[in-house]
Amino acid sequence: MDSRDSPHARLAVEVILAWAATEKRLPGRLRPCANAECQLFLLDRSRANRARWCSMAVCGNREKARRHYERTR
């Protein structure tokens, strides 16, 4: 079996094609999470195009907690 026929190779091609289609349809809306420790990306659907976190409940909350700790210590 050729390595290009592997399920991983097929998945990689599908991911790249989906990424390209999303970038074409929604330019500037697909970007990495602002949390330096996070490896996820977000699709910003906000009107102002200012979303920063892949998940406000996880990464956004961690950043808010970090800032609060810095202010109050």
PDB file of N, CA, C and O in Angstrom:
ATOM      1  N   MET A   1       0.848  -1.181   0.000  1.00  0.00           N
ATOM      2  CA  MET A   1       0.000   0.000   0.000  1.00  0.00           C
ATOM      3  C   MET A   1       0.890   1.240   0.000  1.00  0.00           C
ATOM      4  O   MET A   1       1.812   1.349   0.809  1.00  0.00           O
ATOM      5  N   ASP A   2       0.620   2.141  -0.880  1.00  0.00           N
ATOM      6  CA  ASP A   2       1.353   3.395  -1.000  1.00  0.00           C
ATOM      7  C   ASP A   2       0.984   4.303   0.174  1.00  0.00           C
ATOM      8  O   ASP A   2      -0.183   4.359   0.563  1.00  0.00           O
ATOM      9  N   SER A   3       1.958   5.011   0.741  1.00  0.00           N
ATOM     10  CA  SER A   3       1.690   5.879   1.899  1.00  0.00           C
ATOM     11  C   SER A   3       0.718   6.999   1.550  1.00  0.00           C
ATOM     12  O   SER A   3       0.070   7.550   2.441  1.00  0.00           O
ATOM     13  N   ARG A   4       0.605   7.344   0.275  1.00  0.00           N
ATOM     14  CA  ARG A   4      -0.342   8.387  -0.131  1.00  0.00           C
ATOM     15  C   ARG A   4      -1.782   7.902  -0.043  1.00  0.00           C
ATOM     16  O   ARG A   4      -2.711   8.709  -0.050  1.00  0.00           O
ATOM     17  N   ASP A   5      -1.969   6.601   0.039  1.00  0.00           N
ATOM     18  CA  ASP A   5      -3.307   6.026   0.133  1.00  0.00           C
ATOM     19  C   ASP A   5      -3.730   5.779   1.579  1.00  0.00           C
ATOM     20  O   ASP A   5      -4.827   5.275   1.820  1.00  0.00           O
ATOM     21  N   SER A   6      -2.893   6.120   2.526  1.00  0.00           N
ATOM     22  CA  SER A   6      -3.209   5.850   3.928  1.00  0.00           C
ATOM     23  C   SER A   6      -4.347   6.757   4.398  1.00  0.00           C
ATOM     24  O   SER A   6      -4.548   7.838   3.845  1.00  0.00           O
ATOM     25  N   PRO A   7      -5.085   6.325   5.407  1.00  0.00           N
ATOM     26  CA  PRO A   7      -6.166   7.157   5.948  1.00  0.00           C
ATOM     27  C   PRO A   7      -5.656   8.501   6.466  1.00  0.00           C
ATOM     28  O   PRO A   7      -6.356   9.509   6.371  1.00  0.00           O
ATOM     29  N   HIS A   8      -4.441   8.518   7.012  1.00  0.00           N
ATOM     30  CA  HIS A   8      -3.882   9.768   7.533  1.00  0.00           C
ATOM     31  C   HIS A   8      -3.606  10.750   6.399  1.00  0.00           C
ATOM     32  O   HIS A   8      -3.856  11.948   6.535  1.00  0.00           O
ATOM     33  N   ALA A   9      -3.095  10.246   5.290  1.00  0.00           N
ATOM     34  CA  ALA A   9      -2.814  11.113   4.145  1.00  0.00           C
ATOM     35  C   ALA A   9      -4.113  11.673   3.585  1.00  0.00           C
ATOM     36  O   ALA A   9      -4.188  12.854   3.244  1.00  0.00           O
ATOM     37  N   ARG A  10      -5.121  10.840   3.492  1.00  0.00           N
ATOM     38  CA  ARG A  10      -6.417  11.295   2.977  1.00  0.00           C
ATOM     39  C   ARG A  10      -7.011  12.361   3.900  1.00  0.00           C
ATOM     40  O   ARG A  10      -7.526  13.377   3.433  1.00  0.00           O
ATOM     41  N   LEU A  11      -6.936  12.126   5.196  1.00  0.00           N
ATOM     42  CA  LEU A  11      -7.444  13.098   6.161  1.00  0.00           C
ATOM     43  C   LEU A  11      -6.686  14.416   6.050  1.00  0.00           C
ATOM     44  O   LEU A  11      -7.291  15.486   6.100  1.00  0.00           O
ATOM     45  N   ALA A  12      -5.372  14.345   5.901  1.00  0.00           N
ATOM     46  CA  ALA A  12      -4.564  15.559   5.770  1.00  0.00           C
ATOM     47  C   ALA A  12      -4.982  16.361   4.545  1.00  0.00           C
ATOM     48  O   ALA A  12      -5.094  17.585   4.611  1.00  0.00           O
ATOM     49  N   VAL A  13      -5.209  15.685   3.443  1.00  0.00           N
ATOM     50  CA  VAL A  13      -5.644  16.370   2.219  1.00  0.00           C
ATOM     51  C   VAL A  13      -7.011  17.011   2.431  1.00  0.00           C
ATOM     52  O   VAL A  13      -7.232  18.149   2.020  1.00  0.00           O
ATOM     53  N   GLU A  14      -7.926  16.291   3.068  1.00  0.00           N
ATOM     54  CA  GLU A  14      -9.264  16.835   3.313  1.00  0.00           C
ATOM     55  C   GLU A  14      -9.211  18.048   4.234  1.00  0.00           C
ATOM     56  O   GLU A  14      -9.945  19.015   4.027  1.00  0.00           O
ATOM     57  N   VAL A  15      -8.359  18.008   5.238  1.00  0.00           N
ATOM     58  CA  VAL A  15      -8.215  19.147   6.152  1.00  0.00           C
ATOM     59  C   VAL A  15      -7.670  20.362   5.407  1.00  0.00           C
ATOM     60  O   VAL A  15      -8.163  21.475   5.591  1.00  0.00           O
ATOM     61  N   ILE A  16      -6.669  20.158   4.579  1.00  0.00           N
ATOM     62  CA  ILE A  16      -6.087  21.268   3.818  1.00  0.00           C
ATOM     63  C   ILE A  16      -7.112  21.864   2.868  1.00  0.00           C
ATOM     64  O   ILE A  16      -7.202  23.085   2.743  1.00  0.00           O
ATOM     65  N   LEU A  17      -7.882  21.024   2.201  1.00  0.00           N
ATOM     66  CA  LEU A  17      -8.909  21.526   1.284  1.00  0.00           C
ATOM     67  C   LEU A  17     -10.005  22.287   2.033  1.00  0.00           C
ATOM     68  O   LEU A  17     -10.474  23.323   1.561  1.00  0.00           O
ATOM     69  N   ALA A  18     -10.412  21.779   3.192  1.00  0.00           N
ATOM     70  CA  ALA A  18     -11.424  22.466   3.994  1.00  0.00           C
ATOM     71  C   ALA A  18     -10.898  23.809   4.488  1.00  0.00           C
ATOM     72  O   ALA A  18     -11.617  24.808   4.477  1.00  0.00           O
ATOM     73  N   TRP A  19      -9.639  23.825   4.922  1.00  0.00           N
ATOM     74  CA  TRP A  19      -9.013  25.069   5.382  1.00  0.00           C
ATOM     75  C   TRP A  19      -9.002  26.103   4.252  1.00  0.00           C
ATOM     76  O   TRP A  19      -9.376  27.257   4.459  1.00  0.00           O
ATOM     77  N   ALA A  20      -8.576  25.690   3.069  1.00  0.00           N
ATOM     78  CA  ALA A  20      -8.499  26.599   1.923  1.00  0.00           C
ATOM     79  C   ALA A  20      -9.881  27.117   1.541  1.00  0.00           C
ATOM     80  O   ALA A  20     -10.033  28.299   1.231  1.00  0.00           O
ATOM     81  N   ALA A  21     -10.880  26.255   1.560  1.00  0.00           N
ATOM     82  CA  ALA A  21     -12.241  26.678   1.221  1.00  0.00           C
ATOM     83  C   ALA A  21     -12.772  27.680   2.245  1.00  0.00           C
ATOM     84  O   ALA A  21     -13.438  28.650   1.884  1.00  0.00           O
ATOM     85  N   THR A  22     -12.476  27.443   3.514  1.00  0.00           N
ATOM     86  CA  THR A  22     -12.920  28.363   4.565  1.00  0.00           C
ATOM     87  C   THR A  22     -12.220  29.707   4.432  1.00  0.00           C
ATOM     88  O   THR A  22     -12.859  30.752   4.552  1.00  0.00           O
ATOM     89  N   GLU A  23     -10.928  29.691   4.188  1.00  0.00           N
ATOM     90  CA  GLU A  23     -10.181  30.945   4.007  1.00  0.00           C
ATOM     91  C   GLU A  23     -10.701  31.731   2.806  1.00  0.00           C
ATOM     92  O   GLU A  23     -10.751  32.960   2.841  1.00  0.00           O
ATOM     93  N   LYS A  24     -11.080  31.035   1.763  1.00  0.00           N
ATOM     94  CA  LYS A  24     -11.595  31.710   0.566  1.00  0.00           C
ATOM     95  C   LYS A  24     -12.969  32.312   0.844  1.00  0.00           C
ATOM     96  O   LYS A  24     -13.257  33.438   0.439  1.00  0.00           O
ATOM     97  N   ARG A  25     -13.812  31.551   1.539  1.00  0.00           N
ATOM     98  CA  ARG A  25     -15.174  31.999   1.816  1.00  0.00           C
ATOM     99  C   ARG A  25     -15.234  33.037   2.933  1.00  0.00           C
ATOM    100  O   ARG A  25     -16.054  33.953   2.884  1.00  0.00           O
ATOM    101  N   LEU A  26     -14.378  32.900   3.929  1.00  0.00           N
ATOM    102  CA  LEU A  26     -14.377  33.792   5.095  1.00  0.00           C
ATOM    103  C   LEU A  26     -12.951  34.274   5.367  1.00  0.00           C
ATOM    104  O   LEU A  26     -12.353  33.878   6.367  1.00  0.00           O
ATOM    105  N   PRO A  27     -12.403  35.114   4.502  1.00  0.00           N
ATOM    106  CA  PRO A  27     -11.001  35.527   4.676  1.00  0.00           C
ATOM    107  C   PRO A  27     -10.765  36.226   6.019  1.00  0.00           C
ATOM    108  O   PRO A  27     -11.550  37.077   6.438  1.00  0.00           O
ATOM    109  N   GLY A  28      -9.682  35.852   6.676  1.00  0.00           N
ATOM    110  CA  GLY A  28      -9.307  36.468   7.941  1.00  0.00           C
ATOM    111  C   GLY A  28     -10.072  35.969   9.146  1.00  0.00           C
ATOM    112  O   GLY A  28      -9.832  36.439  10.259  1.00  0.00           O
ATOM    113  N   ARG A  29     -10.982  35.037   8.961  1.00  0.00           N
ATOM    114  CA  ARG A  29     -11.805  34.555  10.072  1.00  0.00           C
ATOM    115  C   ARG A  29     -11.270  33.287  10.719  1.00  0.00           C
ATOM    116  O   ARG A  29     -11.706  32.926  11.812  1.00  0.00           O
ATOM    117  N   LEU A  30     -10.355  32.618  10.082  1.00  0.00           N
ATOM    118  CA  LEU A  30      -9.781  31.386  10.609  1.00  0.00           C
ATOM    119  C   LEU A  30      -8.388  31.703  11.123  1.00  0.00           C
ATOM    120  O   LEU A  30      -7.499  32.056  10.348  1.00  0.00           O
ATOM    121  N   ARG A  31      -8.195  31.574  12.450  1.00  0.00           N
ATOM    122  CA  ARG A  31      -6.900  31.946  13.028  1.00  0.00           C
ATOM    123  C   ARG A  31      -6.626  31.159  14.302  1.00  0.00           C
ATOM    124  O   ARG A  31      -7.530  30.546  14.871  1.00  0.00           O
ATOM    125  N   PRO A  32      -5.363  31.182  14.748  1.00  0.00           N
ATOM    126  CA  PRO A  32      -5.026  30.444  15.974  1.00  0.00           C
ATOM    127  C   PRO A  32      -5.595  31.124  17.215  1.00  0.00           C
ATOM    128  O   PRO A  32      -5.802  32.337  17.234  1.00  0.00           O
ATOM    129  N   CYS A  33      -5.837  30.342  18.227  1.00  0.00           N
ATOM    130  CA  CYS A  33      -6.283  30.848  19.517  1.00  0.00           C
ATOM    131  C   CYS A  33      -5.204  31.774  20.081  1.00  0.00           C
ATOM    132  O   CYS A  33      -4.014  31.542  19.865  1.00  0.00           O
ATOM    133  N   ALA A  34      -5.612  32.816  20.801  1.00  0.00           N
ATOM    134  CA  ALA A  34      -4.667  33.780  21.368  1.00  0.00           C
ATOM    135  C   ALA A  34      -3.909  33.227  22.573  1.00  0.00           C
ATOM    136  O   ALA A  34      -2.923  33.825  23.003  1.00  0.00           O
ATOM    137  N   ASN A  35      -4.347  32.112  23.116  1.00  0.00           N
ATOM    138  CA  ASN A  35      -3.647  31.479  24.230  1.00  0.00           C
ATOM    139  C   ASN A  35      -2.393  30.805  23.676  1.00  0.00           C
ATOM    140  O   ASN A  35      -2.493  29.879  22.871  1.00  0.00           O
ATOM    141  N   ALA A  36      -1.231  31.256  24.095  1.00  0.00           N
ATOM    142  CA  ALA A  36       0.038  30.730  23.577  1.00  0.00           C
ATOM    143  C   ALA A  36       0.214  29.239  23.854  1.00  0.00           C
ATOM    144  O   ALA A  36       0.949  28.561  23.136  1.00  0.00           O
ATOM    145  N   GLU A  37      -0.446  28.728  24.875  1.00  0.00           N
ATOM    146  CA  GLU A  37      -0.331  27.310  25.214  1.00  0.00           C
ATOM    147  C   GLU A  37      -1.323  26.432  24.458  1.00  0.00           C
ATOM    148  O   GLU A  37      -1.218  25.206  24.494  1.00  0.00           O
ATOM    149  N   CYS A  38      -2.274  27.043  23.783  1.00  0.00           N
ATOM    150  CA  CYS A  38      -3.313  26.307  23.054  1.00  0.00           C
ATOM    151  C   CYS A  38      -2.863  26.078  21.614  1.00  0.00           C
ATOM    152  O   CYS A  38      -2.234  26.946  21.010  1.00  0.00           O
ATOM    153  N   GLN A  39      -3.179  24.933  21.080  1.00  0.00           N
ATOM    154  CA  GLN A  39      -2.799  24.611  19.704  1.00  0.00           C
ATOM    155  C   GLN A  39      -4.008  24.574  18.774  1.00  0.00           C
ATOM    156  O   GLN A  39      -3.901  24.116  17.636  1.00  0.00           O
ATOM    157  N   LEU A  40      -5.154  25.051  19.249  1.00  0.00           N
ATOM    158  CA  LEU A  40      -6.369  25.025  18.444  1.00  0.00           C
ATOM    159  C   LEU A  40      -6.530  26.305  17.632  1.00  0.00           C
ATOM    160  O   LEU A  40      -5.869  27.312  17.886  1.00  0.00           O
ATOM    161  N   PHE A  41      -7.415  26.240  16.664  1.00  0.00           N
ATOM    162  CA  PHE A  41      -7.752  27.396  15.845  1.00  0.00           C
ATOM    163  C   PHE A  41      -9.213  27.738  16.074  1.00  0.00           C
ATOM    164  O   PHE A  41      -9.983  26.909  16.561  1.00  0.00           O
ATOM    165  N   LEU A  42      -9.591  28.948  15.727  1.00  0.00           N
ATOM    166  CA  LEU A  42     -10.977  29.347  15.870  1.00  0.00           C
ATOM    167  C   LEU A  42     -11.487  29.905  14.558  1.00  0.00           C
ATOM    168  O   LEU A  42     -10.729  30.455  13.758  1.00  0.00           O
ATOM    169  N   LEU A  43     -12.772  29.755  14.353  1.00  0.00           N
ATOM    170  CA  LEU A  43     -13.449  30.360  13.220  1.00  0.00           C
ATOM    171  C   LEU A  43     -14.268  31.492  13.800  1.00  0.00           C
ATOM    172  O   LEU A  43     -15.295  31.260  14.438  1.00  0.00           O
ATOM    173  N   ASP A  44     -13.818  32.718  13.582  1.00  0.00           N
ATOM    174  CA  ASP A  44     -14.452  33.893  14.172  1.00  0.00           C
ATOM    175  C   ASP A  44     -15.721  34.232  13.406  1.00  0.00           C
ATOM    176  O   ASP A  44     -15.678  34.606  12.234  1.00  0.00           O
ATOM    177  N   ARG A  45     -16.832  34.098  14.080  1.00  0.00           N
ATOM    178  CA  ARG A  45     -18.124  34.425  13.476  1.00  0.00           C
ATOM    179  C   ARG A  45     -18.705  35.697  14.059  1.00  0.00           C
ATOM    180  O   ARG A  45     -19.851  36.042  13.774  1.00  0.00           O
ATOM    181  N   SER A  46     -17.929  36.399  14.872  1.00  0.00           N
ATOM    182  CA  SER A  46     -18.425  37.631  15.477  1.00  0.00           C
ATOM    183  C   SER A  46     -18.545  38.728  14.425  1.00  0.00           C
ATOM    184  O   SER A  46     -17.818  38.727  13.432  1.00  0.00           O
ATOM    185  N   ARG A  47     -19.442  39.639  14.643  1.00  0.00           N
ATOM    186  CA  ARG A  47     -19.661  40.727  13.693  1.00  0.00           C
ATOM    187  C   ARG A  47     -18.414  41.595  13.551  1.00  0.00           C
ATOM    188  O   ARG A  47     -18.065  42.014  12.447  1.00  0.00           O
ATOM    189  N   ALA A  48     -17.748  41.863  14.664  1.00  0.00           N
ATOM    190  CA  ALA A  48     -16.579  42.753  14.649  1.00  0.00           C
ATOM    191  C   ALA A  48     -15.284  42.040  14.250  1.00  0.00           C
ATOM    192  O   ALA A  48     -14.252  42.691  14.087  1.00  0.00           O
ATOM    193  N   ASN A  49     -15.324  40.730  14.093  1.00  0.00           N
ATOM    194  CA  ASN A  49     -14.140  39.939  13.733  1.00  0.00           C
ATOM    195  C   ASN A  49     -13.014  40.133  14.750  1.00  0.00           C
ATOM    196  O   ASN A  49     -11.857  40.337  14.383  1.00  0.00           O
ATOM    197  N   ARG A  50     -13.375  40.065  16.038  1.00  0.00           N
ATOM    198  CA  ARG A  50     -12.392  40.296  17.096  1.00  0.00           C
ATOM    199  C   ARG A  50     -12.277  39.139  18.082  1.00  0.00           C
ATOM    200  O   ARG A  50     -11.664  39.302  19.136  1.00  0.00           O
ATOM    201  N   ALA A  51     -12.840  37.992  17.779  1.00  0.00           N
ATOM    202  CA  ALA A  51     -12.734  36.845  18.692  1.00  0.00           C
ATOM    203  C   ALA A  51     -11.269  36.454  18.843  1.00  0.00           C
ATOM    204  O   ALA A  51     -10.499  36.518  17.885  1.00  0.00           O
ATOM    205  N   ARG A  52     -10.891  36.051  20.052  1.00  0.00           N
ATOM    206  CA  ARG A  52      -9.488  35.728  20.323  1.00  0.00           C
ATOM    207  C   ARG A  52      -9.277  34.295  20.779  1.00  0.00           C
ATOM    208  O   ARG A  52      -8.180  33.755  20.634  1.00  0.00           O
ATOM    209  N   TRP A  53     -10.304  33.677  21.323  1.00  0.00           N
ATOM    210  CA  TRP A  53     -10.133  32.389  21.983  1.00  0.00           C
ATOM    211  C   TRP A  53     -10.883  31.286  21.248  1.00  0.00           C
ATOM    212  O   TRP A  53     -11.956  31.514  20.688  1.00  0.00           O
ATOM    213  N   CYS A  54     -10.308  30.092  21.256  1.00  0.00           N
ATOM    214  CA  CYS A  54     -11.001  28.942  20.659  1.00  0.00           C
ATOM    215  C   CYS A  54     -12.262  28.644  21.464  1.00  0.00           C
ATOM    216  O   CYS A  54     -13.275  28.211  20.914  1.00  0.00           O
ATOM    217  N   SER A  55     -12.187  28.882  22.769  1.00  0.00           N
ATOM    218  CA  SER A  55     -13.321  28.674  23.660  1.00  0.00           C
ATOM    219  C   SER A  55     -13.227  29.690  24.791  1.00  0.00           C
ATOM    220  O   SER A  55     -12.238  29.723  25.523  1.00  0.00           O
ATOM    221  N   MET A  56     -14.246  30.509  24.930  1.00  0.00           N
ATOM    222  CA  MET A  56     -14.239  31.474  26.024  1.00  0.00           C
ATOM    223  C   MET A  56     -14.288  30.745  27.366  1.00  0.00           C
ATOM    224  O   MET A  56     -13.736  31.225  28.356  1.00  0.00           O
ATOM    225  N   ALA A  57     -14.942  29.596  27.400  1.00  0.00           N
ATOM    226  CA  ALA A  57     -15.067  28.835  28.645  1.00  0.00           C
ATOM    227  C   ALA A  57     -13.741  28.238  29.096  1.00  0.00           C
ATOM    228  O   ALA A  57     -13.551  28.004  30.290  1.00  0.00           O
ATOM    229  N   VAL A  58     -12.832  27.990  28.183  1.00  0.00           N
ATOM    230  CA  VAL A  58     -11.552  27.374  28.551  1.00  0.00           C
ATOM    231  C   VAL A  58     -10.435  28.409  28.452  1.00  0.00           C
ATOM    232  O   VAL A  58      -9.964  28.905  29.476  1.00  0.00           O
ATOM    233  N   CYS A  59     -10.015  28.736  27.265  1.00  0.00           N
ATOM    234  CA  CYS A  59      -8.868  29.633  27.085  1.00  0.00           C
ATOM    235  C   CYS A  59      -9.170  31.063  27.524  1.00  0.00           C
ATOM    236  O   CYS A  59      -8.331  31.704  28.157  1.00  0.00           O
ATOM    237  N   GLY A  60     -10.338  31.558  27.201  1.00  0.00           N
ATOM    238  CA  GLY A  60     -10.696  32.915  27.610  1.00  0.00           C
ATOM    239  C   GLY A  60     -10.762  33.036  29.121  1.00  0.00           C
ATOM    240  O   GLY A  60     -10.291  34.021  29.689  1.00  0.00           O
ATOM    241  N   ASN A  61     -11.341  32.047  29.773  1.00  0.00           N
ATOM    242  CA  ASN A  61     -11.437  32.063  31.226  1.00  0.00           C
ATOM    243  C   ASN A  61     -10.062  31.989  31.875  1.00  0.00           C
ATOM    244  O   ASN A  61      -9.818  32.655  32.882  1.00  0.00           O
ATOM    245  N   ARG A  62      -9.165  31.193  31.316  1.00  0.00           N
ATOM    246  CA  ARG A  62      -7.803  31.115  31.868  1.00  0.00           C
ATOM    247  C   ARG A  62      -7.121  32.474  31.803  1.00  0.00           C
ATOM    248  O   ARG A  62      -6.449  32.878  32.752  1.00  0.00           O
ATOM    249  N   GLU A  63      -7.289  33.173  30.704  1.00  0.00           N
ATOM    250  CA  GLU A  63      -6.673  34.495  30.559  1.00  0.00           C
ATOM    251  C   GLU A  63      -7.292  35.487  31.538  1.00  0.00           C
ATOM    252  O   GLU A  63      -6.578  36.271  32.164  1.00  0.00           O
ATOM    253  N   LYS A  64      -8.609  35.455  31.672  1.00  0.00           N
ATOM    254  CA  LYS A  64      -9.263  36.358  32.629  1.00  0.00           C
ATOM    255  C   LYS A  64      -8.805  36.062  34.053  1.00  0.00           C
ATOM    256  O   LYS A  64      -8.557  36.985  34.828  1.00  0.00           O
ATOM    257  N   ALA A  65      -8.692  34.791  34.402  1.00  0.00           N
ATOM    258  CA  ALA A  65      -8.233  34.410  35.741  1.00  0.00           C
ATOM    259  C   ALA A  65      -6.792  34.858  35.960  1.00  0.00           C
ATOM    260  O   ALA A  65      -6.450  35.330  37.044  1.00  0.00           O
ATOM    261  N   ARG A  66      -5.950  34.716  34.946  1.00  0.00           N
ATOM    262  CA  ARG A  66      -4.558  35.141  35.058  1.00  0.00           C
ATOM    263  C   ARG A  66      -4.476  36.649  35.293  1.00  0.00           C
ATOM    264  O   ARG A  66      -3.727  37.102  36.158  1.00  0.00           O
ATOM    265  N   ARG A  67      -5.242  37.424  34.527  1.00  0.00           N
ATOM    266  CA  ARG A  67      -5.235  38.882  34.703  1.00  0.00           C
ATOM    267  C   ARG A  67      -5.747  39.279  36.078  1.00  0.00           C
ATOM    268  O   ARG A  67      -5.191  40.174  36.713  1.00  0.00           O
ATOM    269  N   HIS A  68      -6.802  38.620  36.542  1.00  0.00           N
ATOM    270  CA  HIS A  68      -7.349  38.913  37.864  1.00  0.00           C
ATOM    271  C   HIS A  68      -6.304  38.627  38.940  1.00  0.00           C
ATOM    272  O   HIS A  68      -6.131  39.421  39.865  1.00  0.00           O
ATOM    273  N   TYR A  69      -5.618  37.514  38.824  1.00  0.00           N
ATOM    274  CA  TYR A  69      -4.573  37.161  39.783  1.00  0.00           C
ATOM    275  C   TYR A  69      -3.478  38.226  39.791  1.00  0.00           C
ATOM    276  O   TYR A  69      -3.020  38.632  40.859  1.00  0.00           O
ATOM    277  N   GLU A  70      -3.057  38.679  38.617  1.00  0.00           N
ATOM    278  CA  GLU A  70      -2.009  39.707  38.529  1.00  0.00           C
ATOM    279  C   GLU A  70      -2.460  41.013  39.183  1.00  0.00           C
ATOM    280  O   GLU A  70      -1.666  41.680  39.847  1.00  0.00           O
ATOM    281  N   ARG A  71      -3.729  41.381  38.999  1.00  0.00           N
ATOM    282  CA  ARG A  71      -4.241  42.631  39.580  1.00  0.00           C
ATOM    283  C   ARG A  71      -4.366  42.560  41.088  1.00  0.00           C
ATOM    284  O   ARG A  71      -4.163  43.563  41.773  1.00  0.00           O
ATOM    285  N   THR A  72      -4.696  41.394  41.617  1.00  0.00           N
ATOM    286  CA  THR A  72      -5.032  41.298  43.040  1.00  0.00           C
ATOM    287  C   THR A  72      -3.924  40.753  43.924  1.00  0.00           C
ATOM    288  O   THR A  72      -4.108  40.649  45.137  1.00  0.00           O
ATOM    289  N   ARG A  73      -2.803  40.409  43.366  1.00  0.00           N
ATOM    290  CA  ARG A  73      -1.767  39.845  44.245  1.00  0.00           C
ATOM    291  C   ARG A  73      -0.903  40.885  44.874  1.00  0.00           C
ATOM    292  O   ARG A  73       0.007  40.554  45.635  1.00  0.00           O
TER     293      ARG A  73
END
